[in-house]
């Protein structure tokens, strides 16, 4: 409200609500002082409840005044509405419930009924934007039953599970529309400030369980088709090298972007490119793609980020070398000693030297040995094992950032007993990613 609007609070119409608020606050303070068992928490809760009625009254009057001022025009095409009728509905706000009377009219052009005030105020669902935001946030962080319980404790607002589910799904749909818009606009937004010297992209995937073909398993198996339950969620993270810091001997990233999608590689490609552009891809002097060696990741890099230097995760390479160590040295202590030596060479970027050593050892091994397969793997990735150069430049040699990211997403989406639909998991993945990227208010 501006100064003129606020003068209404001093009119006779507001005398009763303000007097009621003051009386209620005084009663809370008196009860707090006279009760030996009440602590600060009791007083806070009492004041919150007392002020809620006043906040609801302010909202009701302010929203009604704005609803009355909105012209009877179609929010879709702008044509004047006909057959106008005034309807009153209950609107759920954080402070409780309010009653709002709005005009409902028919648009001859769109051939549909509209309430312009509902569109302008964002209350089409019967819930205020704040309530919608809270419902989406809680539902994106925990199962619906927990979300409803926590929401009631945090706000005092009781919301049935079906309503909470409906509001969260609507918010998720809006977030997906906004995500696509942001990705399409990413290339047109100029990069603010100093461009990143080096931009790091890391990509991986994890499985999510869906309730597809539910109840049809036996029938599908009789037809020779094994029902699928687990599906890939493609995930990526993007950050500038200058945001990778060392704290107490541990690497941390102070700022980075995230993408996650269940909708396939094409969707990942577009989302990852959009996030990279928002992180300075167009101005970065050096681009590095780090991954675990999966062929689809390198193919994605060559398609969307052809200028990127590709680097295979150091720790995945170690796993392959450990397989060789156990084959060459059955005794654990000997295998460990050999690996310590090899890891040192690997850190220095001596992939060719390691390959030569293994080819020499291969001559003493029988046909079909594991070492032959691992040599093939190392040759395939030898140009991606520039760990000596990376360490000299202060660049990461591992994909720990994306490994941790996948695990964090899984903590929400792979709880015991959880099944999803593609629509449901993609919607909540979108909400979670808006939250992680610090764009929560942008996405709803």
LUMBA-57829 format. One record per residue (C-alpha): residue in three letters; y, x, z. Coordinates in steps of 0.5 Angstrom, whole numbers, plus 500, padded with zeros to 3 digits. Each point is the difference from the previous one (the first is absolute). Layout:
REM LUMBA-57829
residuo=ala; Y=Y; X=X; Z=Z
...
REM end
This chain:
REM LUMBA-57829
residuo=unk; Y=500; X=500; Z=500
residuo=unk; Y=507; X=502; Z=499
residuo=unk; Y=506; X=499; Z=505
residuo=unk; Y=502; X=493; Z=497
residuo=unk; Y=492; X=498; Z=501
residuo=unk; Y=499; X=503; Z=507
residuo=unk; Y=506; X=495; Z=502
residuo=unk; Y=495; X=494; Z=500
residuo=unk; Y=497; X=503; Z=506
residuo=unk; Y=506; X=499; Z=504
residuo=unk; Y=500; X=492; Z=498
residuo=unk; Y=498; X=495; Z=504
residuo=unk; Y=493; X=499; Z=496
residuo=unk; Y=498; X=507; Z=503
residuo=unk; Y=502; X=498; Z=507
residuo=unk; Y=493; X=497; Z=502
residuo=unk; Y=496; X=506; Z=497
residuo=unk; Y=504; X=505; Z=503
residuo=unk; Y=500; X=497; Z=506
residuo=unk; Y=492; X=499; Z=500
residuo=unk; Y=499; X=507; Z=498
residuo=unk; Y=505; X=503; Z=506
residuo=unk; Y=496; X=495; Z=505
residuo=unk; Y=493; X=502; Z=498
residuo=unk; Y=502; X=508; Z=500
residuo=unk; Y=503; X=499; Z=507
residuo=unk; Y=494; X=496; Z=502
residuo=unk; Y=496; X=506; Z=497
residuo=unk; Y=504; X=505; Z=504
residuo=unk; Y=499; X=496; Z=507
residuo=unk; Y=493; X=500; Z=499
residuo=unk; Y=499; X=507; Z=499
residuo=unk; Y=504; X=502; Z=506
residuo=unk; Y=497; X=495; Z=504
residuo=unk; Y=493; X=502; Z=498
residuo=unk; Y=497; X=506; Z=503
residuo=unk; Y=494; X=501; Z=495
residuo=unk; Y=505; X=499; Z=494
residuo=unk; Y=501; X=507; Z=496
residuo=unk; Y=504; X=501; Z=494
residuo=unk; Y=495; X=498; Z=495
residuo=unk; Y=500; X=493; Z=504
residuo=unk; Y=508; X=500; Z=499
residuo=unk; Y=500; X=502; Z=493
residuo=unk; Y=495; X=494; Z=498
residuo=unk; Y=504; X=495; Z=504
residuo=unk; Y=506; X=502; Z=496
residuo=unk; Y=497; X=500; Z=493
residuo=unk; Y=497; X=493; Z=501
residuo=unk; Y=507; X=498; Z=503
residuo=unk; Y=504; X=503; Z=494
residuo=unk; Y=495; X=497; Z=495
residuo=unk; Y=502; X=493; Z=500
residuo=unk; Y=507; X=502; Z=499
residuo=unk; Y=498; X=505; Z=494
residuo=unk; Y=497; X=494; Z=497
residuo=unk; Y=506; X=495; Z=501
residuo=unk; Y=504; X=505; Z=497
residuo=unk; Y=495; X=501; Z=494
residuo=unk; Y=500; X=493; Z=499
residuo=unk; Y=507; X=499; Z=500
residuo=unk; Y=502; X=506; Z=495
residuo=unk; Y=494; X=498; Z=495
residuo=unk; Y=502; X=493; Z=500
residuo=unk; Y=507; X=502; Z=499
residuo=unk; Y=498; X=504; Z=494
residuo=unk; Y=495; X=495; Z=497
residuo=unk; Y=505; X=495; Z=500
residuo=unk; Y=504; X=505; Z=496
residuo=unk; Y=495; X=501; Z=494
residuo=unk; Y=502; X=497; Z=494
residuo=unk; Y=494; X=495; Z=497
residuo=unk; Y=498; X=505; Z=494
residuo=unk; Y=493; X=502; Z=498
residuo=unk; Y=498; X=507; Z=503
residuo=unk; Y=496; X=501; Z=494
residuo=unk; Y=505; X=498; Z=494
residuo=unk; Y=506; X=498; Z=503
residuo=unk; Y=501; X=493; Z=498
residuo=unk; Y=502; X=494; Z=504
residuo=unk; Y=495; X=497; Z=504
residuo=unk; Y=499; X=492; Z=500
residuo=unk; Y=497; X=495; Z=504
residuo=unk; Y=503; X=504; Z=506
residuo=unk; Y=497; X=498; Z=507
residuo=unk; Y=501; X=503; Z=507
residuo=unk; Y=493; X=502; Z=504
residuo=unk; Y=500; X=504; Z=507
residuo=unk; Y=494; X=505; Z=501
residuo=unk; Y=498; X=504; Z=506
residuo=unk; Y=502; X=508; Z=499
residuo=unk; Y=496; X=505; Z=504
residuo=unk; Y=504; X=505; Z=502
residuo=unk; Y=499; X=506; Z=505
residuo=unk; Y=504; X=496; Z=506
residuo=unk; Y=496; X=494; Z=499
residuo=unk; Y=501; X=494; Z=495
residuo=unk; Y=506; X=497; Z=497
residuo=unk; Y=501; X=494; Z=496
residuo=unk; Y=504; X=500; Z=493
residuo=unk; Y=502; X=495; Z=495
residuo=unk; Y=500; X=502; Z=493
residuo=unk; Y=501; X=497; Z=493
residuo=unk; Y=494; X=499; Z=496
residuo=unk; Y=502; X=498; Z=493
residuo=unk; Y=496; X=500; Z=493
residuo=unk; Y=502; X=505; Z=494
residuo=unk; Y=499; X=496; Z=493
residuo=unk; Y=500; X=506; Z=497
residuo=unk; Y=494; X=504; Z=504
residuo=unk; Y=497; X=493; Z=501
residuo=unk; Y=499; X=502; Z=508
residuo=unk; Y=503; X=499; Z=507
residuo=unk; Y=504; X=505; Z=503
residuo=unk; Y=503; X=501; Z=507
residuo=unk; Y=506; X=505; Z=498
residuo=unk; Y=501; X=501; Z=508
residuo=unk; Y=493; X=502; Z=501
residuo=unk; Y=500; X=505; Z=494
residuo=unk; Y=507; X=503; Z=502
residuo=unk; Y=498; X=501; Z=508
residuo=unk; Y=493; X=502; Z=498
residuo=unk; Y=496; X=495; Z=504
residuo=unk; Y=496; X=497; Z=495
residuo=unk; Y=494; X=501; Z=504
residuo=unk; Y=503; X=497; Z=506
residuo=unk; Y=501; X=506; Z=504
residuo=unk; Y=506; X=505; Z=500
residuo=unk; Y=500; X=506; Z=496
residuo=unk; Y=499; X=504; Z=507
residuo=unk; Y=494; X=496; Z=502
residuo=unk; Y=497; X=501; Z=493
residuo=unk; Y=501; X=508; Z=501
residuo=unk; Y=497; X=500; Z=507
residuo=unk; Y=494; X=496; Z=497
residuo=unk; Y=499; X=505; Z=494
residuo=unk; Y=501; X=506; Z=505
residuo=unk; Y=495; X=498; Z=505
residuo=unk; Y=495; X=498; Z=495
residuo=unk; Y=500; X=506; Z=496
residuo=unk; Y=499; X=504; Z=506
residuo=unk; Y=494; X=496; Z=504
residuo=unk; Y=495; X=494; Z=499
residuo=unk; Y=504; X=493; Z=500
residuo=unk; Y=497; X=498; Z=507
residuo=unk; Y=503; X=507; Z=503
residuo=unk; Y=506; X=499; Z=496
residuo=unk; Y=502; X=493; Z=502
residuo=unk; Y=498; X=502; Z=507
residuo=unk; Y=505; X=506; Z=500
residuo=unk; Y=505; X=496; Z=496
residuo=unk; Y=500; X=495; Z=506
residuo=unk; Y=501; X=505; Z=505
residuo=unk; Y=505; X=504; Z=497
residuo=unk; Y=505; X=494; Z=497
residuo=unk; Y=497; X=494; Z=504
residuo=unk; Y=499; X=497; Z=493
residuo=unk; Y=493; X=496; Z=500
residuo=unk; Y=497; X=500; Z=492
residuo=unk; Y=494; X=497; Z=498
residuo=unk; Y=495; X=505; Z=497
residuo=unk; Y=500; X=496; Z=493
residuo=unk; Y=508; X=500; Z=500
residuo=unk; Y=500; X=507; Z=502
residuo=unk; Y=495; X=502; Z=494
residuo=unk; Y=504; X=496; Z=495
residuo=unk; Y=507; X=503; Z=502
residuo=unk; Y=497; X=507; Z=500
residuo=unk; Y=497; X=498; Z=493
residuo=unk; Y=507; X=498; Z=497
residuo=unk; Y=503; X=506; Z=503
residuo=unk; Y=495; X=504; Z=497
residuo=unk; Y=501; X=497; Z=493
residuo=unk; Y=507; X=501; Z=500
residuo=unk; Y=499; X=508; Z=502
residuo=unk; Y=495; X=501; Z=494
residuo=unk; Y=506; X=497; Z=496
residuo=unk; Y=505; X=504; Z=503
residuo=unk; Y=495; X=506; Z=499
residuo=unk; Y=500; X=499; Z=493
residuo=unk; Y=507; X=499; Z=499
residuo=unk; Y=501; X=507; Z=504
residuo=unk; Y=495; X=504; Z=496
residuo=unk; Y=503; X=497; Z=493
residuo=unk; Y=507; X=502; Z=502
residuo=unk; Y=498; X=507; Z=503
residuo=unk; Y=502; X=504; Z=494
residuo=unk; Y=507; X=497; Z=500
residuo=unk; Y=502; X=502; Z=507
residuo=unk; Y=504; X=506; Z=500
residuo=unk; Y=497; X=505; Z=505
residuo=unk; Y=505; X=501; Z=506
residuo=unk; Y=502; X=507; Z=503
residuo=unk; Y=496; X=506; Z=499
residuo=unk; Y=494; X=500; Z=496
residuo=unk; Y=493; X=502; Z=503
residuo=unk; Y=498; X=507; Z=498
residuo=unk; Y=493; X=499; Z=500
residuo=unk; Y=497; X=493; Z=500
residuo=unk; Y=493; X=499; Z=502
residuo=unk; Y=495; X=494; Z=498
residuo=unk; Y=493; X=499; Z=504
residuo=unk; Y=495; X=494; Z=498
residuo=unk; Y=494; X=498; Z=502
residuo=unk; Y=496; X=493; Z=501
residuo=unk; Y=496; X=497; Z=505
residuo=unk; Y=495; X=493; Z=500
residuo=unk; Y=502; X=493; Z=503
residuo=unk; Y=495; X=495; Z=501
residuo=unk; Y=502; X=493; Z=496
residuo=unk; Y=496; X=493; Z=501
residuo=unk; Y=499; X=500; Z=492
residuo=unk; Y=494; X=495; Z=498
residuo=unk; Y=499; X=498; Z=507
residuo=unk; Y=494; X=496; Z=501
residuo=unk; Y=497; X=502; Z=493
residuo=unk; Y=497; X=506; Z=502
residuo=unk; Y=493; X=498; Z=500
residuo=unk; Y=501; X=496; Z=493
residuo=unk; Y=503; X=507; Z=497
residuo=unk; Y=495; X=504; Z=502
residuo=unk; Y=495; X=495; Z=497
residuo=unk; Y=503; X=501; Z=494
residuo=unk; Y=500; X=508; Z=500
residuo=unk; Y=507; X=501; Z=503
residuo=unk; Y=502; X=503; Z=506
residuo=unk; Y=506; X=497; Z=503
residuo=unk; Y=506; X=505; Z=501
residuo=unk; Y=503; X=500; Z=507
residuo=unk; Y=504; X=506; Z=500
residuo=unk; Y=506; X=502; Z=496
residuo=unk; Y=505; X=506; Z=499
residuo=unk; Y=507; X=499; Z=503
residuo=unk; Y=504; X=506; Z=496
residuo=unk; Y=505; X=503; Z=504
residuo=unk; Y=505; X=506; Z=499
residuo=unk; Y=506; X=503; Z=504
residuo=unk; Y=506; X=504; Z=498
residuo=unk; Y=504; X=505; Z=503
residuo=unk; Y=505; X=505; Z=499
residuo=unk; Y=498; X=507; Z=502
residuo=unk; Y=506; X=501; Z=505
residuo=unk; Y=498; X=494; Z=504
residuo=unk; Y=493; X=504; Z=502
residuo=unk; Y=502; X=503; Z=506
residuo=unk; Y=496; X=504; Z=505
residuo=unk; Y=500; X=498; Z=507
residuo=unk; Y=496; X=504; Z=506
residuo=unk; Y=496; X=503; Z=494
residuo=unk; Y=498; X=493; Z=497
residuo=unk; Y=503; X=498; Z=493
residuo=unk; Y=504; X=493; Z=501
residuo=unk; Y=503; X=496; Z=494
residuo=unk; Y=507; X=497; Z=503
residuo=unk; Y=501; X=495; Z=494
residuo=unk; Y=495; X=498; Z=494
residuo=unk; Y=498; X=494; Z=496
residuo=unk; Y=494; X=496; Z=499
residuo=unk; Y=496; X=496; Z=495
residuo=unk; Y=494; X=496; Z=501
residuo=unk; Y=497; X=495; Z=496
residuo=unk; Y=493; X=496; Z=499
residuo=unk; Y=502; X=498; Z=492
residuo=unk; Y=497; X=506; Z=497
residuo=unk; Y=502; X=507; Z=497
residuo=unk; Y=506; X=497; Z=495
residuo=unk; Y=503; X=497; Z=506
residuo=unk; Y=500; X=506; Z=504
residuo=unk; Y=503; X=504; Z=494
residuo=unk; Y=506; X=496; Z=500
residuo=unk; Y=501; X=499; Z=507
residuo=unk; Y=499; X=508; Z=501
residuo=unk; Y=505; X=501; Z=495
residuo=unk; Y=505; X=495; Z=503
residuo=unk; Y=499; X=504; Z=507
residuo=unk; Y=501; X=507; Z=497
residuo=unk; Y=506; X=498; Z=496
residuo=unk; Y=503; X=497; Z=506
residuo=unk; Y=498; X=507; Z=504
residuo=unk; Y=504; X=504; Z=494
residuo=unk; Y=495; X=501; Z=495
residuo=unk; Y=505; X=500; Z=494
residuo=unk; Y=504; X=506; Z=504
residuo=unk; Y=494; X=504; Z=503
residuo=unk; Y=499; X=507; Z=497
residuo=unk; Y=493; X=500; Z=502
residuo=unk; Y=495; X=495; Z=501
residuo=unk; Y=493; X=501; Z=503
residuo=unk; Y=494; X=495; Z=500
residuo=unk; Y=495; X=501; Z=505
residuo=unk; Y=493; X=497; Z=501
residuo=unk; Y=493; X=500; Z=501
residuo=unk; Y=497; X=502; Z=493
residuo=unk; Y=499; X=493; Z=498
residuo=unk; Y=500; X=499; Z=492
residuo=unk; Y=504; X=494; Z=500
residuo=unk; Y=506; X=503; Z=504
residuo=unk; Y=501; X=506; Z=496
residuo=unk; Y=499; X=495; Z=494
residuo=unk; Y=506; X=496; Z=503
residuo=unk; Y=504; X=506; Z=501
residuo=unk; Y=499; X=502; Z=493
residuo=unk; Y=502; X=493; Z=498
residuo=unk; Y=506; X=499; Z=504
residuo=unk; Y=502; X=507; Z=503
residuo=unk; Y=499; X=504; Z=494
residuo=unk; Y=505; X=506; Z=503
residuo=unk; Y=496; X=500; Z=507
residuo=unk; Y=496; X=506; Z=502
residuo=unk; Y=493; X=498; Z=502
residuo=unk; Y=497; X=502; Z=507
residuo=unk; Y=494; X=499; Z=503
residuo=unk; Y=499; X=499; Z=507
residuo=unk; Y=498; X=506; Z=504
residuo=unk; Y=496; X=497; Z=505
residuo=unk; Y=496; X=496; Z=494
residuo=unk; Y=498; X=507; Z=497
residuo=unk; Y=498; X=502; Z=507
residuo=unk; Y=495; X=495; Z=500
residuo=unk; Y=497; X=502; Z=493
residuo=unk; Y=500; X=507; Z=503
residuo=unk; Y=496; X=498; Z=506
residuo=unk; Y=495; X=497; Z=496
residuo=unk; Y=499; X=507; Z=497
residuo=unk; Y=500; X=504; Z=506
residuo=unk; Y=494; X=496; Z=503
residuo=unk; Y=496; X=501; Z=494
residuo=unk; Y=502; X=507; Z=500
residuo=unk; Y=499; X=501; Z=507
residuo=unk; Y=495; X=495; Z=504
residuo=unk; Y=502; X=503; Z=507
residuo=unk; Y=507; X=497; Z=502
residuo=unk; Y=503; X=506; Z=503
residuo=unk; Y=499; X=504; Z=493
residuo=unk; Y=503; X=494; Z=496
residuo=unk; Y=506; X=500; Z=505
residuo=unk; Y=501; X=507; Z=499
residuo=unk; Y=500; X=499; Z=493
residuo=unk; Y=504; X=494; Z=499
residuo=unk; Y=506; X=504; Z=505
residuo=unk; Y=500; X=505; Z=494
residuo=unk; Y=500; X=496; Z=495
residuo=unk; Y=505; X=495; Z=503
residuo=unk; Y=505; X=506; Z=500
residuo=unk; Y=499; X=502; Z=493
residuo=unk; Y=501; X=492; Z=498
residuo=unk; Y=507; X=500; Z=504
residuo=unk; Y=502; X=506; Z=496
residuo=unk; Y=499; X=496; Z=494
residuo=unk; Y=494; X=505; Z=498
residuo=unk; Y=496; X=494; Z=496
residuo=unk; Y=498; X=505; Z=495
residuo=unk; Y=497; X=505; Z=505
residuo=unk; Y=496; X=495; Z=503
residuo=unk; Y=497; X=497; Z=494
residuo=unk; Y=498; X=507; Z=498
residuo=unk; Y=497; X=501; Z=507
residuo=unk; Y=496; X=493; Z=499
residuo=unk; Y=497; X=501; Z=493
residuo=unk; Y=498; X=507; Z=502
residuo=unk; Y=496; X=497; Z=506
residuo=unk; Y=497; X=494; Z=495
residuo=unk; Y=496; X=505; Z=497
residuo=unk; Y=496; X=501; Z=506
residuo=unk; Y=499; X=492; Z=501
residuo=unk; Y=495; X=495; Z=497
residuo=unk; Y=502; X=495; Z=494
residuo=unk; Y=503; X=494; Z=502
residuo=unk; Y=504; X=503; Z=506
residuo=unk; Y=506; X=497; Z=504
residuo=unk; Y=504; X=506; Z=498
residuo=unk; Y=499; X=499; Z=493
residuo=unk; Y=504; X=493; Z=501
residuo=unk; Y=505; X=503; Z=504
residuo=unk; Y=502; X=506; Z=496
residuo=unk; Y=501; X=494; Z=494
residuo=unk; Y=505; X=497; Z=505
residuo=unk; Y=503; X=506; Z=502
residuo=unk; Y=501; X=502; Z=492
residuo=unk; Y=503; X=493; Z=499
residuo=unk; Y=505; X=501; Z=505
residuo=unk; Y=502; X=507; Z=500
residuo=unk; Y=507; X=499; Z=497
residuo=unk; Y=501; X=495; Z=506
residuo=unk; Y=498; X=505; Z=505
residuo=unk; Y=507; X=504; Z=501
residuo=unk; Y=500; X=500; Z=507
residuo=unk; Y=503; X=507; Z=500
residuo=unk; Y=506; X=498; Z=497
residuo=unk; Y=500; X=493; Z=504
residuo=unk; Y=500; X=504; Z=506
residuo=unk; Y=506; X=505; Z=498
residuo=unk; Y=504; X=494; Z=498
residuo=unk; Y=499; X=496; Z=506
residuo=unk; Y=496; X=495; Z=496
residuo=unk; Y=495; X=496; Z=503
residuo=unk; Y=493; X=502; Z=498
residuo=unk; Y=496; X=493; Z=503
residuo=unk; Y=501; X=493; Z=499
residuo=unk; Y=500; X=498; Z=507
residuo=unk; Y=506; X=496; Z=499
residuo=unk; Y=496; X=495; Z=496
residuo=unk; Y=494; X=500; Z=504
residuo=unk; Y=504; X=498; Z=506
residuo=unk; Y=503; X=495; Z=496
residuo=unk; Y=494; X=497; Z=498
residuo=unk; Y=497; X=500; Z=507
residuo=unk; Y=507; X=497; Z=503
residuo=unk; Y=499; X=494; Z=495
residuo=unk; Y=492; X=499; Z=501
residuo=unk; Y=502; X=499; Z=508
residuo=unk; Y=503; X=493; Z=498
residuo=unk; Y=496; X=498; Z=494
residuo=unk; Y=493; X=503; Z=502
residuo=unk; Y=499; X=497; Z=507
residuo=unk; Y=493; X=497; Z=502
residuo=unk; Y=498; X=494; Z=497
residuo=unk; Y=506; X=499; Z=495
residuo=unk; Y=499; X=498; Z=493
residuo=unk; Y=506; X=499; Z=495
residuo=unk; Y=502; X=497; Z=493
residuo=unk; Y=503; X=504; Z=495
residuo=unk; Y=506; X=495; Z=501
residuo=unk; Y=500; X=501; Z=507
residuo=unk; Y=499; X=508; Z=501
residuo=unk; Y=505; X=501; Z=494
residuo=unk; Y=506; X=496; Z=504
residuo=unk; Y=499; X=503; Z=506
residuo=unk; Y=499; X=507; Z=497
residuo=unk; Y=507; X=499; Z=497
residuo=unk; Y=503; X=498; Z=507
residuo=unk; Y=497; X=506; Z=503
residuo=unk; Y=503; X=504; Z=495
residuo=unk; Y=507; X=497; Z=500
residuo=unk; Y=500; X=501; Z=508
residuo=unk; Y=497; X=508; Z=499
residuo=unk; Y=506; X=501; Z=495
residuo=unk; Y=505; X=497; Z=504
residuo=unk; Y=502; X=495; Z=495
residuo=unk; Y=497; X=494; Z=504
residuo=unk; Y=507; X=496; Z=500
residuo=unk; Y=500; X=501; Z=492
residuo=unk; Y=493; X=497; Z=499
residuo=unk; Y=501; X=494; Z=503
REM end
